[in-house]
Amino acid sequence: MEKNGFIEIRITGTKGNLSLTPDNYDIRELITMLENAEDLLYPGEKKDRPVISYQIEEGSVRHIFKTSVQHIIGFNAVIGQINESTGIDFLDIKTAKAFESIQDIAAKKDYSFHIKTSLPRSNEVKIDRSTRYYRTETIWADAEFYFYGKITNAGGKDKANIHIHTEEFGTIRIQTPISFLEEYNENMLYKTFGIRATGKQHSETGEIDTATLKFVELIDYQPKYDEQYLSKLREKAKNNWLGAINPDSWLKEIRGGYDA
């Protein structure tokens, strides 16, 4: 089997009186499609993902995204499930948002999208003005969260954010009032804190929509190594447990009949 495969996103439509072609396909539309394709294939951390190569072809506009065939096989299963369920609620957040973005473009520009893979007898999904590939709003509920980690960035000209790197979720961005950052006098960068935040959570899977997170409170979180406390625990174990054990008897019991 080939090591690489591709997904094809073919767009048909018009620009005024002209049929859509690569020559009249605007660069801003292309940028949006490149971002959507990355989230379709790799919705998680992007740092270690395989290379995605790209080419655009006639007919009307054909986007070809080549990458590891393993991920192409997975994506083929995804579009098959979309066709079967006629919905996208089961998808990861970023993948679902990519489909919603394509659905928005189809509705606004009256484009038709045909998405398939290079696999034999590939599944295919069509998105146009008549389809409704959006997540069900009722599945997402308001929730409160606590995140602990190292703050790597804080600020922003118009929309301020705090970036916190966590072990569980990687680096997440939390919308933060500019007024809080203005009044906070200490340098918080590269220090460990807790952040209380609100946002949307999937009521069935528990998945957090990190794009909806809003700052509530900064929590001073400085775990430290307490030698005195640990010494007390060791002394307590020695007096209450180790002191009641005969080492020779305990060793014979552990060995059982091995030495016999």
C-alpha positions, 0 to 999 in steps of 0.5 A: 500500500502507498505510504501517502494518500490524499483528500480531495475537496472539489468546489463548484459554483460561480463568481458572478457570471463566471464559472469558478476556476483556480484563476478567479478563486481568491487567496482569502478563500484559499487560506480558509480552506487550508486551515479547514483541511488541517483541522479535518485531518489533524484536529489535535496538536499540530506540532508533531503531525505529518507533512500535508502537501497541497496542490490546486487543480481545474475542475472547477476548483479541486483542492488536493491535500496529500498526507499519511495514508493512515490518516486518510483511512481515518478521514474516509471513515469519518465522512462515511459516518457523516453520511450515515448519521447526517450529522457532525455531533460525534466529531472532535471540536476542531473537525466539527468546526471545519465542517461548519466553516465549509457549510457557512461558505456553501450557504453564503456563496452558493458553492457545492463542496464534494469531499472524498479521499484517494482510497478505492470506493472512497466515501464522499460527502456533499455540502451545499446550500441545502445541507445543514452540517452544524453541531446541535446546540443543546449538546453543549452546556455551560460549565466551570473549569480549573486549569493548572500549569505554566503561563506562557503568554498574557495580553493582546491589543483588543482581545486579551488572552492568557495562554496556559500550558497544562499537562492534560490539554497542552497549551490553551487560550483563555479570554481574559479582561484587559482590566485584570491584566492592567491591575495585576502588578506581578510578572506571571509569565513562566510561573505556575498558576491555576485558572478558574474559567467558564466555557462550553462542555459536551454534555455526553463526552465531556469534551471542552470547547477551548475556544469558549473559555473565559477567565474568572479567577487566577489561583496562586498555585505553588506546590512545594517539597515539604521535607518536614511533612515527609519525615513525619510520614516516614517516622509514623510508618516506621513506628506503626508498621515497620516496627511490628515486622520481623525482617527474617520472617517477612522475607521467608513469607515473601519467598514462600517455598522458593528456597526449599 
